[in-house]
Amino acid sequence: MKLCLIKASAESDFKAYKSVRGGPPQSIFSAAAATPDWVEIELFDEVLNKCDPQRITADVVVIFFSTPDANRGYDIAHALKSRGIQVAIGGLHATFLPEEAKNYADTVITGECENIWEEFLADAKKGELKPRYSGTPADLSKLNPYPTNLITAKDYGWEWSVLVSRGCKHNCSFCLIPGMLGKTRYRPIPDIVAELEAMETDWVELHADHLTEDRDYALELFRAIEPLGISWVGETTIRIADDEELLDAAASSGCKYLLIGIETVDKAALKRAGKGFVKPENLKEQIARIHKRGIIVDSAAILGFDEHGPDIFTKTADLYHDIGVDSTAAAIAIPFPGSRMYKQLEAEGRLLSDDWGDYDGSHAVFQPKQMTPEALEYGADAFNRRFFSTGRCLSRTVRQIGDFGLSTAMQIQS
């Protein structure tokens, strides 16, 4: 039997963000890793290259996508079903809107795939797919490494991804991770080390939604991978800057780039979003400690919280520059279906669009409290113009040359 796994991706600013910051997507690679040898696999990651549904010859296709890519995913599903190919839809969007997804596919896979994967494949082989496969939390000690022969590290600019954990203890208002993956679970560290040792590249994402949530685990992991001589990127909170032992261990193990969720500089918005531990007045000193270890700081700026007034765009651009954020992308808050934000806006009658293509971080799909939707969209553009002005880019480059060296500074600004 031939299986095709597709990570659908629409043309949008959301795709541009993923292409810069993303390696192998967990969805298709986790499913491929769980697939037994009797199944032939083909993978498509549309962040890299679009697939042509008319040229796919698989017996069953599974399409994964998040909300901004739903329209593209449904288009692929329709084209495949019209050719008589069995189609399943999975991923974040389908997990929270399974009845909608079912309109476009033979079956819907919700949650994590591993525990239902062999049942699903056996049913597909018989041509007897059930309407729903409800995944449950996987035992991460039983996971196989991502396959490296279907899409290679070279395709991702010699960056790879190794899974460390799933889930997150925080419940940020705009995030779907706790709702889909639950509380944090970790892979055995020897499994991670073995997978890192087998990579064909020395640049890797240590994939976790909150890499340093468990301090003891993180310290043990960093000490275990230090001898490997790799360079890595990870996602964590600003709290790492307040733990010098942990920060030193991260740097010694090869940390070069951290995605840190600052999100907004408004204290009230941070508190209501579930990120009250971020203190804007401390950020400059905290980021300086990270820079001292030669680590780049990337943090998206989320705009459009109810607490945001018309001055938030200038205020955020100025503060992000002042505190030393190296790389950022302004994103209008996306109320993903299933999130607390979506439920609140829906209950208040403030959602303005049901076109999932608009949920890309560039469009105001809800009525802001303190401005018009048009002002929010204009303000997000104004943030980008201000933060990425020629003068400020030159200023950051000078500072980054001192922090990271000329070559790295040029790469950041490009």
N, C-alpha and C positions, 0 to 999 in steps of 0.2 A: 504494500500500500504506500502511496505517495502522499505526504503531508506538506502543506505550504503554510508557513507562519509569516504574517505580515504585520509590521508596525506602521499603521497608516499615519500620514502626516500631510496636512494641508499647507499650501503656500501662505505664510503669514509671518508676522513678527514673532509669534510664538515658536515657529519652526526655526527662525533665525537664532533665537535665544538658545534653543536646544542644540543646534548645530555647533555653536561656539562652546557650550558648556557640557555637552553630553558625549559619553562614549556608548558602548553597547547597551541598548535598552533592556531592562530587567524582564520585560514581558516576554518577548520572543526568545530571548536567550535562556530564560528559566524553563520555558516550555520545551525548547530544543534539548536542554540538558536532561530533562525528565523522560525523553522519548526513547523507547527501547530500540535495539538494533534492527528489529524486523521491519521498521518503518523507514522509508527513504524521506529525507527532509530537504526542503528548500526554504531559505530565509530571505525576507525583504525588509529592510529598514528604510522607509521613505524619507527619513531625514538625510540619507545619503543619496538614494536614487529612487525615482518613482517606479512602481511596478505597472505592468500592462496586464490588466485582468484578462484580456483576450488571448494572451500567450501562456497563461497558467494552465497546466495540464494535470494538476493534482486530483486525487480522489476526495480529499477534504482540505478545506482552507480555514484557518483560524485567524481572525483579524482583531488586533488589539488597538485601542486608541483611548486618548483622554478627550475631554469635552471639546476643546477647540478643533479637534481633528475628526469629530463625529460625522460631519457631512461627507467628508472624504471616505471615511470607513464605510458608511452606508452606500455610497456610490459604488465602491469596489464590491461590496456584498451583492448589490443588485445585479451588477454585470456578471458575477460568477454564478449566481442562482439562475439567471436567464439562460446559462449554458448547461444547467443541470448538475452543477458541482455542489457537493454538500458544503455548507457554510456555517461556521460558528463565530460568534462575536464574544470577546472577553475584554478585560481591562477595567480601568477606573470608571469610565462613563457607564459601561454596561452593568457594572456591579451595583450602581446606585439607580440606574434607570433600566432594569432588565425588561420590563414590559415594552418599552419603546424599542429597545434593541431587537427584541423577538420579532418585530414587524419586518425586519430586514434579513433574518437568518433562520436556519433550521433549528438552531439551538443557541442558548446563551450560557456562557461560563462566568460565574461570579466568584469573587475572592481569589485566593491563590489556587494555582492549577494542579500542584503536584499530587495531592491525595485523590483526585478524581481523574487523573490524566490517562492511566491505563484503561480504566473503564470507558472513558470517552473514545479512546482510539479503537478499542475492541468493538464498540457500537458503530463507529464510523466504518470500520472494515466490513461489517455486516449490512451497512446501509440502514441502520435502525437507531438513529440518534434520538435521545430523549429531549424533551423541550427545554430542560434546565439541568445544569451540572453545578452544584453549589459547593465551591471549594472551601476547605477549612484550613486553619493555620498549619503550615508544613513543619515537620521536624527538620530543622536546619542542619542537624548532624548527619542527615541522610542525603543531602543534596549532592548532585554531581557537579563538577566544574563546568563552566560555560564551554561549549564547543568552540574551537579556534579555527576550524577548517571551512566553515560555511560563509562567514563574513570575518575578515581578518583584522588584526590590529592595524595593518597598513591602511586599510579602508578608513579607519578612524584617526588617521594622522599619527599612527603609532601610539595611540592611547588605548588602554584596555580597561576593563572593569572587573573587579572581584567582589562578590557579595560578602559583606561582613554581618549585617543584621537586617531585620525587617521590623517595622513598627516604630512607634514613638510614644513616650509618656505624656507629651504635651498635647493639648487639644485646641490648637489655634483655630480661630473662627473661620478662616479661609481654607483650611487644609483638610484633605480627605484621607491622609495616611492612617490615622488612628481608626477611622471608621472602616477601612478596608483591611488593614493589617493588624490592628489591635496594639497591645503593649509590646515592647521591644523584646525580640528573641535574637540570640546570637549563634553564629556558627562556631564550632570548635576551632581554636586558633591554629592547631597543627594542620587542619584542612586548608585554612587560608594560606598559611606559609607554603604548603605544597603546591597550591595553585599558582602563587606568585613565582615560585621557583621555576615553574614550567612555562611561564610566559615568554613570548618572543620579543617583548619590549621591556624597557625598564621604567616606563611611565604608566601609572595606573590610578584609577579612581578606586578608593576604598569605599565601596557603596554602602552607605548607611544613612538613614534620615536624620540621625543624631549620633555621630560617631563616638562622642565622648560622654554619652549619657551615663554609662557605667564606668566610673573612673578606674576602678581596679582592672576591669577587663581591658580598657583602652591602654593602660600602662603596660599590661602584660603583652598585648598585641604589638605595641610600638617596640618593645624590647625584643620581641621575637623576630620582627622583620628588619631590625636595624642592620644585621649582618648581610642582608640581601643586596644592599646598595641601590635600591630603587628610588624613584621620585614619585610622590603621590599627591593627590588632591582628595579632600574630604569635605563633608558638610557637618557643621556643628553650630553651637551657640557662642556668643561672645564670652561666656563664662570661662572658656578655656584660657583667656588672657589673665584671669585671676588665679590661676593654678600654675605657678612657674615650673614645678616639677613635671607636670603633665605636658606643658608647652615645650619644655626642653626635650622631653622624650619624643614628642611628635617631630620636632625639628631634627633630632639626631637620627630618627628612623627614615627621614627623607621627605617630610612634609614640605611642599613648596607652594601650596595654593589652598586656601580655605574658603569655602562658601559659607558665609555667616549670615544668619537671619536677623538683620537689624529691622528691615521692613519699613519703619516709619520713625520720624524723630519726635512725634507727638506723644507725650506721656499718657494722656487719657486714651488715645487710640491703642497704644501698646497694651495697656492694662486690660481693656475690653477685648482685645484680640487674643489674650492669653499669653502675652509676652511682657508682662510687667517687670520681669527681671532685667530687661534692657533699660539701662539708665543713660539717656543721651548725654548728660553732663560728664559721664565717665568714659565715653567712647574714644575720645582722642588719646587718652593715656593708655587705654586697653589696646587699641590698634597699634600704637607705637611699640608696645611690648611684643606684639606679634611680628611687626616689621623688623624688630631687633634680631629676630631669629631667621630673617631672610624669607619670610612667608608672605605671599601676596594675599590680600583681602578682597574678596568679591562679595558684594551684597546688593540684591535688587532693592529698588525703592518702590514700595507699593503705595499708590495714590488713590484717594477716593473714599477713605474711611469717613464715617459720619462726623468725626471730630475735625476733619480737615476743612479749613476755610480757604478762600482764594489766595492767601499768602503762603500756603503750604509748599508750592512748587519752588519758589525762590528760596524759602527757608530750608527745604530739604537739599536742594542742589548746593547751596552755600555750605551747609553743615557737612554733607558727605565729602565735599572737597576739603574742608577744614580738618576733619578728623582723620583724613588719610585713606579713605576708601579708594582702592586702586582701579577697580572695574565695577561697573554697575549697569543696570538696565532699568529704565523707568517703566513700570507696569501699572496700568489701571487695575484696581482690584477685580479679580475674577470670582464671581459667586458660583463656584462649581456646584452642580446638583449633588446633594448629599451633605454639603457643608453647613455649619451653623449659620454662616453668612447668607447662603441661599435661602434657607428656611425663614430667616428673619425678613429678608427682602420680599419673599413671596407672601408671607403673612401680612406685611404692611402694604402690599400692592405696589411695590416700587420697581419690580422687574419690567424692563422696557423691550426686551427682545427674547424671542424663543428660537432664534436662528443661532445654532451652536457655532457657526463660523464667526460670529461677532464676539465670542467669548475667548478672545486671543490676547487680552491685555492691552490692546490698542483702542478698543471701543468701550464707551460707557454704556453698559447693558442694563444699568439701573439708574434710578433717579437719586443723585447725591442729595444730602441734606442741606448743604450750604452753598450750592452753586448749580448751574445748569449742566446737563450732560455735555453740551458743547464746550463749556468752560473747562470741564474736567479733561476732555480730550486735548484741548488747546494747551492746558497747563502741563500735561504730560510731555507734549512736544517742547514746551518752554523749558522744562527741566532739562531735557536732553541738550537743547541749544546752550543753556547756561553751563551745565557741568562739562560739556564737551567743546566749549569755546576754545579757540586757538590758544589764548593766553593761559587758560587753566590747564589745557593739555600739556603745554610747554612747562608750566610750573610743576605739574605732577611728574613729568618725565625727568626733570632735574632731580627731584626728590627720590624717584625710583632708581635712578642711576646710582645714587648713594646707597640706597637700601639693598638693591639686587644686582647691580652691575648693568653695563650698557646694553648687552644683548637681551637680557630679560626685560629691561625697561622698554626697549623698542617693540618687543613682542606684545607687551601689555597694551601699548598705545595703538598697535595695528589691529 
